[in-house]
Amino acid sequence: MGFLSLLFALVIEQVRPFTGISRLRTWGGGWIEWVLKNFDAGGSGQGMLCWCIAALVPAGCVILVHWALTLWLGVFSAFLWNVAVLYATLGFRQFSHYFTEIRTALEMGDDETALRILQSWTGPLPHSPTRSEIIRRLVVQSVLSAHRHVFGVFTWYSIGSLLGLGPAGAVVYRVGASISARAVKPVDAGSRASSVVQAFAGRLWWFLDWLPVRMTAMGFAFVGSFEESIDLWRRWEIIKPGDNDALLLAATAGAIGIQLNEPLGIATPPPHPVTGETGTSVDAVNGQKQPQIGHLAAVVGLVWRTVVMWLVLLALMTLARLLG
């Protein structure tokens, strides 16, 4: 049922994008703000308390509905519930309109419009970027968004489904991402979270994203340039240990042969190139290029090939379980 739920949710989302995503984000954001306002007093242990209430209460409701439908109405009704939850938490259309509009503007040579749309998506940029950096930042934001809206949800939904928890894993992952985005903001930027909650939310988000990031990076390596992707992955694991985003961007950069990490604040390498046994630099080894407009199509292809690969693997695993 897990494979079919994912497949149907993706197909429906492509045919008819979920129109209530902004309303759902407003509700979710309001729920998180309410939890922070009422349960965050800055004391020891309240980081865990706030996070558990904000993330596990919605997930618990999802589990109860899943079990109730399975017991009272049958497996098919639980399947429909899984598809509905995945439809709301999973999908490209939650962010792809930004990518499409920016790409169209760049292809028309309208860099100002592309930059304006990009900043409405990512927030203000620290300086006036070049065309190449606009493309680089677009690729970075698109890869991270694809990971958090698609592949991360894939991973935690699959784990929850195997444990009999229905789509609860997908809900925990998406709510965890929202808590991290809202609670980890500096207090002077409008966050209501205390330093205790901020620290706990950051640590737990790193844990939640640790396995999904590596699954996504492995998928990119398999469908892209495997050797270069794994090489950059290994090197950036040394340069930025524990930085999930830097690792994912390194694997992506190696898979399609472009520079992503170096010019950005997300993951900045040391002042001198990291050299391997032969004395050659990382960029020389991997032949990375400055991002160009043509690389956007390569990113789209990389993501979709990875989606197909994981769906095929899930289908084979489901078939093996049925035959076993």
N, C-alpha and C positions, 0 to 999 in steps of 0.2 A: 504493500500500500504506500510505502514511503516514496518509491520511485514514481508511481503513477500520480501521487499528490504533487510532487515537484514538477513533473512534466505538464500536468494540466494547469497548474498555477502559472507556469511560464508562458504556456500557449495563450491562456486567457489574458494574461497581462500584456502580451504583444498585440492581440486582437483588440482588446478593450482595456486600455490603461485604467488603473484604479484612480478615480476622480476624487476620492475622499482623503487623499494622502495629507493635504494641508490641514484638514480638519482633524485627522487622526494625530498629527504632530502637535496640534494645539491642545488636544485632550491629554496626550501623553506628557507634553511639557507642563501642563497645568497640574497633572498628577504628581510629577516629580517635584515641582515647586511647592505643592501642598505638603508633601512628605518632608522636604527640607525645612519648611517653615514650622512644622509642628513637632518634629522629632530631632532636629539638629540643635542641640544646646552646646556643642563643642566639647562634650565630655568624652572620656575614654570609653571606647566600645561603641560610640554612637555612629561612627562611620559604618560599621557592619550593620547596625540596626537600620539606619536609613537606607542603605543599599538593599538589604534583604526585603524591607517593606516595599520599596519602589519597584524592584525587579521581580521578586518571588510571588508577591500577591497577584499581579496579572498573570504570571505563568501558572500559578496554582489554579486560578479560575479557568484557564485554558485546559489544564489537565482534567479538572473535574467535569467540564463539559464534554471533553473527549471520552472519558470513561463512561459518563452517563449515557451518551449517545450509543456507545458500543454495547452497553448492557441492555438498554431499553428499546432501542430502535434498530440495532444491527450495525454491522461493519460499514455498510454503504453510507449511512448517515455520518459516521465518524470520518469516513473518507471525504465527504463533502465539507465537513468542518475543517479538516486539515487543509483542504484546497483553499477555503475561505481565509484562514489565518495566514497561509503562505501568500495568498494574493495580496494581502495587506502589508506583509513584511518583506516580501521578496520582489525583486524586479528591476529591470533597467530603466523603465519609463519614469521612475521616481527622480532621476537626475539626467536622463539622456537628452532632454530638450535643451539643456545648457550646452552640452557637447555639440549637438546639431547646429544650434544657432551660432556658436563661436566658429565652428568649422566652416559654415557657409560664409560668414563675414570674412574669414581669413582667405577663403578661395576667391572672394570678390575684391580682395586687396584692401578691405576696410578694417585696418588694424585697430582704429579707435573704438569702433563698435565692438569688436572682438574683446578688447581689453575691458570695456565697460561691462559687458555681460559676464566676463570672467570674474571681475571684482564683485559683481552682485552675487556670484556663486561662492567665491572663496574668501571674500573680504578684501579690504584695501591692500594693495601691494606697497612695499616699502619704498620703491623708486619707479621711475618710468622704464618699463622693460622693453627690450628689443623684441622683434617679431619672433626670433628663435626662442626667447625666454617665455613669451606668451604661449607658444606651442608646447614648450616643456612643462610649464605650469598646468596647462590644459591636460596634458598626458598624465601628470602626477595626480591631479584631482580626479580624473576619470578612472584611473587604475584603483586608487584608494576607494572611490565610491563604488566601483564594480565589485571590489572585494567585500565591502561592508554591506552592500545591498543584495549581493548575489552569493558569492562563494563562502563568506562567513556564515550566512544563513543556511546555505547548503550543509556546511559541516555540522553546525549545532543542531539543525533539524534532524540530520541523519543519526547523530548520537542519541538525541532524545527519543527518536522513533525506535531505535534498537532497544532502548531501555523501557519501552512501553509508555512513554510520556507524551506521545502524540507530537504536536507542534510546539510544545513548551520550550524546547531548546532554541527554536527560532525567536520566540518572544523574549527569552532571557538575553539573547545576544543583541537584538535590536534595542531593547530597553537599556541594556548595559552601555551600548554606544551612546544613547541619548543622555544617560546619567553622566558619563564621562565628559561629553561635550558641554553639559550645563553646569555640573558641579565642580569641574576642575578649572573653570575660568577664575582668574584672579578676583579677589574681592572688590578691587577698585574698578573692575570691568562689569560689575553688577551681579556677581555671584552671591547667592544667599548661603552658600555652603561654608562651613567652618573649615579650618585647616585640617582637622581630623577627617572629615568627610572627603575633602579633596584628596588627601593622601590615600585613603582606603579605596576611593573610586578609581584613582589612577592605577593602583596596584592590581585591583581586581580586573580592570579592563585589560591590562597587559596580560593577565592570566587567560581571560576569555579569548583574547585574540591571538595567543601564542600558537595554538594548533591550527586555526583557520589560516593564518598568514602563511605558515609553512606548507599547508595543503595547496593554497593558491599559488605560491611560488613554485612548488613542484609541478603543478599543472602547467604553468607558463613555460617552465623548462622543458617539459615533455613535448609540448606542441610548438615551441619556438626553437631557438638555437640552444640545445641542451648543454653542451660543454661550456659555452661562454656564460650562460645563465648560472650554472652551478659554481663556476669559478668566481664570478662577481658576488654571488651569495656568500661563498666561503670567506672572501676577502672582507666584505662589509660586515660580516659577523664578527670579525676581529676589530675592524675600525670602529663600529658602533655596536658593541655587545648589548643585547637586550632591547635594541630599537627595532620594533616590529615593522614600522613603516619603512625604515631605511632598508631592511632586508628585502621587503617586497619590491621596493623600487629598484634595488640592485638586480634582483632576479628578472624583473621586467626589462630593465636596460640591457642586460645580457641577452635576453630572448630575442629582442628586435634590433640590437646593435646601436643604441643611442645613449647619450648622456642624460641622466635624470638626477642623480643625487648631488653631484658636485656643485652646481651653481645655486642650489636651493638651501634654505635654512633647515629643511627637514633632516638632512643628513649631510654634514660637511666633512669631507675627508681631511686628513692632516695636511700641512703646508707642502710636504714633499710627497710625490707619488709612492704608493706602496709597491715594492718590487718583489718579484718572485725569485725562484732559484736561478733563472737565467739573467736576472738583473733588468728585465724589461718592465715598464710601468703597466699599471692596470689598464689604462686606456689603450696602450699600444698592444697589449695582449688581446684585448677584446674588440679592438677596432671600432670603438664607439664614435658616433658622429653627432654633430649638433642636430637637434630635432628640426625637421622640415615638415611642410604641410603634407607630404606624401606619407610620413610616418603615422599620421592619424588613422589612415586606412589599415596600416599594419597593426595598430593597437586594437582596433575593432575586430580584425580577424583573429588576433591572439586571444581576445576575451571569448569570442564565440566558439572558437575551436576548443577552448578549455571547458566551456559549458557542455558542449557535445561529448567531450571525453568523459567528464564526470557522470553525465547521464547514462552513457554506455556502460561505465563501470558499475553504477548503481543498478542498472537493468540486469547485468550479468550476476551481481550479487543476489538480487531478488530471485532470479531464475534458479540459482544454485540452492537457495534456501527452500524454494518450492520443490525442487527435485530431490533435495536431501531429506 
